[in-house]
Amino acid sequence: MSLFWRIFALNAVVLGAATALLLWAPVTVSVPVLLTEAVILVGGLAVMLVANAALLRLGLAPLDRLTKLMTTVDLLRPGQRLPASGAGGVAELIRTFNAMLERLEQERAASSARALLAQEAERRRIAQELHDEVGQSMTAILLGLKRSADDVPEPQRRELQELQEITRASLDEVRRLVRRLRPGVLDDLGLVSALTSLSEDFATHTGLLVTRRFDTDLPPLAPETELVLYRVAQESLTNVARHADAGRVTVALRSAEDGVVLTVTDDGSGIEAPHEGAGIRGMRERALLVGGSLDITPAPRAGTRVQLTAPLARKQL
């Protein structure tokens, strides 16, 4: 039954009931209308309006649920669907909307995968150029300054040594940028070593106390999954340093049924509702890339907890 005929039938039921009451009820209308007759007519009209409103509310309830879902649906949280039970235009509309959501989620996941893979390729290219070109050039400058400092008098030697220290600090910063762009330890030694190096570097540069809790029996993971876990941990620690005002951070990686769970917990100011900025939405897109799920909640005592659950098998996009 279409929506038009559904509304027509509901109104027909109300009007039919009112007509039946007028036919069989011992009520007449005088001219002029008496007060009691006016009260009965107004009361009957009120009953008709209330009954009509109740029936319309019942009949159009699926549309209300659909409207609510349409205003709150987020493609980065897939699986939001409405039951399309029954038949008729409303049920068909809900089924069509569910099919549209399915298609949009698949297209969003595919486009996000292409964008993130292109981003990682660009990161790898920039990191390689920084390592091969800038890093080697600065190393050559550092060696030249050292040779020059050995051959000049003391006042100039002190100045050259200061330039050496500045160049060495810049070279260390370039190397740190290279590690952030493309962690070579992730490719060479695996996820646990990469997370250990990341947390140590984070503690060195921020002064925060970082606790690591890694299971020893972690299952083997696909390279894409390891990269997503590393990037989510990296972005979570960056958010802690920028926004949390925390003193302690815990990075945990444990085995779960058919997957692994990465948790980054801080003891900072906490959140009521996380602001979905570019960083958080980027983490959600990375989680979808491997078929995982990302949850950001207040920590049990204080602070914020970021939890990524990633399956062993990579989701095919």
C-alpha positions in Angstrom: 0.0 0.0 0.0 1.4 3.4 -1.0 1.8 6.2 1.5 -1.1 8.1 -0.1 -3.5 5.2 0.3 -2.2 4.5 3.8 -3.1 8.1 5.0 -6.4 7.9 3.1 -7.3 4.7 4.8 -6.5 6.1 8.3 -8.6 9.2 7.7 -11.4 7.0 6.2 -11.5 4.9 9.4 -11.8 8.0 11.6 -14.5 9.6 9.4 -16.4 6.3 9.0 -16.5 5.9 12.8 -17.8 9.5 13.2 -20.5 8.9 10.6 -21.6 5.7 12.3 -21.9 7.5 15.6 -24.0 10.2 14.0 -26.3 7.6 12.3 -26.9 5.5 15.3 -26.4 7.8 18.3 -29.5 9.4 19.8 -28.2 12.9 19.0 -30.0 15.6 17.0 -29.0 19.2 16.1 -31.6 21.9 16.7 -31.9 25.3 15.1 -30.6 27.3 16.9 -28.0 24.9 18.3 -28.5 24.1 22.0 -25.5 24.4 24.4 -25.6 20.6 25.2 -25.6 19.8 21.4 -22.7 22.1 20.8 -20.8 20.5 23.6 -21.5 17.0 22.2 -20.4 18.1 18.7 -17.2 19.8 19.9 -16.4 16.8 22.0 -16.9 14.5 19.0 -14.6 16.7 16.9 -11.9 16.6 19.6 -12.2 12.7 19.8 -11.9 12.6 15.9 -8.8 14.8 15.9 -7.1 12.8 18.7 -7.9 9.5 17.0 -6.7 10.8 13.7 -3.5 12.1 15.2 -2.9 8.8 17.0 -3.5 6.7 13.9 -1.3 9.0 11.7 1.5 8.9 14.3 1.3 5.1 14.3 1.2 4.8 10.5 4.0 7.3 9.9 6.3 6.2 12.7 8.7 4.4 10.2 9.2 7.8 8.5 10.1 9.4 11.8 12.7 6.8 12.4 14.0 7.2 8.9 14.3 11.0 9.3 16.2 10.6 12.5 18.6 8.2 11.0 19.1 10.5 8.0 20.1 13.4 10.2 22.6 11.3 12.3 24.1 8.8 9.9 27.8 8.8 9.6 29.6 6.9 6.8 32.6 6.4 9.1 30.4 4.4 11.4 29.0 1.7 9.0 26.2 -0.6 9.7 23.5 1.9 10.7 20.3 0.4 9.2 16.5 0.5 9.8 14.3 -2.6 9.8 12.1 -2.6 6.7 9.4 -5.0 7.9 6.0 -5.1 6.2 5.1 -3.9 2.8 4.0 -0.8 1.0 5.6 2.5 0.1 7.2 3.2 3.5 8.9 -0.2 3.7 10.1 0.2 0.2 11.5 3.6 1.0 13.4 2.3 4.0 14.8 -0.6 1.9 15.9 1.8 -0.8 17.6 4.1 1.9 19.4 1.1 3.4 20.6 0.1 -0.1 21.8 3.6 -0.7 23.7 3.6 2.6 25.4 0.3 1.7 26.5 1.7 -1.6 27.7 5.0 -0.1 29.7 3.1 2.6 31.4 0.9 0.0 32.2 3.9 -2.2 33.5 5.9 0.8 35.6 3.0 2.0 37.1 2.4 -1.5 37.9 6.1 -2.0 39.4 6.4 1.4 41.5 3.4 0.8 42.9 4.9 -2.4 43.5 8.3 -0.7 45.3 6.7 2.3 47.4 4.4 0.1 48.4 7.4 -2.1 49.2 9.3 1.1 51.4 6.6 2.4 53.2 6.4 -1.0 53.8 10.1 -0.9 55.1 9.8 2.7 57.5 7.1 1.6 58.7 9.2 -1.3 59.3 12.3 0.8 61.0 10.3 3.6 63.3 8.7 1.0 64.3 12.0 -0.5 64.9 13.5 3.0 67.1 10.6 3.9 69.0 10.4 0.6 69.3 14.0 -0.3 68.9 16.3 2.7 70.4 13.8 5.2 73.4 13.0 3.1 74.0 16.7 2.3 73.8 17.7 6.0 76.2 14.8 6.9 78.7 16.1 4.3 78.4 19.6 5.8 78.9 18.3 9.3 82.1 16.4 8.2 83.4 19.5 6.4 82.8 21.7 9.4 84.7 19.2 11.5 87.7 19.2 9.2 87.7 23.0 9.0 87.5 23.2 12.8 90.6 21.1 13.2 92.7 23.5 11.0 91.7 26.9 12.3 92.8 28.9 15.4 90.8 28.7 18.7 88.3 31.6 18.3 87.2 30.4 14.8 87.3 26.8 16.0 84.7 27.5 18.7 82.4 29.1 16.2 82.7 26.2 13.8 82.0 23.8 16.7 78.8 25.7 17.5 77.8 25.4 13.8 78.6 21.7 14.1 76.2 21.3 17.0 73.5 23.3 15.1 73.9 21.1 12.0 73.9 17.9 14.1 70.7 18.9 15.8 69.1 19.8 12.4 70.3 16.4 11.1 68.7 14.7 14.1 65.4 16.5 13.4 65.5 15.5 9.8 66.0 11.9 10.9 63.1 12.2 13.3 60.9 13.5 10.5 61.9 10.6 8.3 60.9 8.2 11.1 57.5 9.9 11.4 56.9 9.9 7.7 57.8 6.3 7.2 59.0 4.2 10.1 61.6 1.9 8.7 61.7 -0.1 12.0 58.1 -1.1 11.2 59.2 -2.7 7.9 62.4 -4.2 9.4 61.5 -5.3 12.9 57.7 -5.3 13.1 54.9 -3.6 14.9 56.0 -4.0 18.5 59.4 -2.6 17.9 57.9 0.3 15.9 55.5 1.1 18.7 58.3 0.9 21.3 60.4 3.3 19.2 57.4 5.6 18.8 56.6 5.7 22.5 60.3 6.3 23.5 60.6 9.1 21.0 57.3 10.6 22.2 58.5 10.5 25.8 61.8 12.1 24.9 60.3 15.0 23.1 57.3 15.7 25.5 58.6 14.7 28.9 55.5 12.5 29.6 55.7 9.2 31.2 54.8 6.4 28.7 53.9 2.9 29.9 53.9 0.1 27.3 51.9 -3.1 27.7 52.4 -5.4 24.8 51.2 -9.1 24.7 54.0 -11.5 23.9 51.7 -13.9 21.9 50.4 -11.4 19.3 49.2 -13.1 16.1 50.9 -12.3 12.7 49.3 -9.3 11.0 49.1 -8.1 7.5 51.4 -5.2 6.6 48.4 -2.9 6.0 47.0 -3.7 9.5 50.4 -3.1 11.2 50.6 0.3 9.4 47.1 1.3 10.4 47.8 0.4 14.0 51.0 2.4 14.0 49.4 5.4 12.4 46.5 5.4 14.9 48.9 5.2 17.8 51.0 8.0 16.3 48.0 10.3 15.9 46.7 9.4 19.4 49.9 10.3 21.0 50.0 13.6 19.0 46.6 14.5 20.2 47.6 13.7 23.8 50.6 16.1 23.5 48.5 18.8 21.9 45.2 18.7 23.8 45.2 16.4 26.8 47.4 18.2 29.3 48.4 14.8 30.6 51.3 13.5 32.7 51.1 9.8 31.9 50.2 7.8 28.8 49.7 4.0 28.4 50.1 2.3 25.1 48.7 -1.3 25.1 48.5 -3.9 22.4 46.8 -7.2 23.2 45.4 -10.2 21.4 41.7 -10.5 21.0 39.3 -13.0 19.4 40.2 -13.0 15.6 42.3 -9.8 15.9 44.2 -7.4 18.0 43.3 -4.4 20.1 45.4 -1.2 20.4 44.6 1.1 23.3 46.1 4.5 24.0 45.0 5.9 27.4 46.0 9.2 29.1 45.3 10.8 32.4 44.6 14.2 31.1 41.6 16.6 31.2 39.3 14.0 29.5 36.5 14.6 27.1 32.7 14.8 27.3 32.2 14.2 23.6 35.2 14.0 21.2 35.4 16.7 18.6 35.5 14.9 15.2 38.3 16.9 13.7 40.5 15.9 10.8 42.8 13.8 13.1 40.0 11.6 14.6 38.2 11.2 11.3 41.5 10.2 9.7 41.9 7.5 12.3 38.4 6.3 11.6 39.1 6.1 7.9 42.3 4.1 8.6 40.4 1.7 10.8 37.8 1.1 8.0 40.7 0.5 5.6 41.4 -2.8 7.4 37.8 -3.5 8.5 38.4 -2.4 12.1 36.5 -0.2 14.5 37.6 2.9 16.5 36.2 3.9 19.8 37.1 7.1 21.7 35.7 7.2 25.3 36.5 8.8 28.7 39.0 6.7 30.6 37.8 4.9 33.8 39.4 7.4 36.2 40.4 10.4 34.1 41.6 11.3 30.7 40.7 9.7 27.3 40.9 6.2 25.9 41.4 5.6 22.1 40.8 1.9 21.2 41.2 0.4 17.8 40.1 -3.2 17.2 41.6 -4.7 14.0 40.8 -8.1 12.6 43.4 -10.5 11.4 42.0 -10.7 7.9 42.2 -7.5 5.9 38.8 -6.3 4.7 38.6 -6.4 0.9 37.5 -3.0 -0.5 
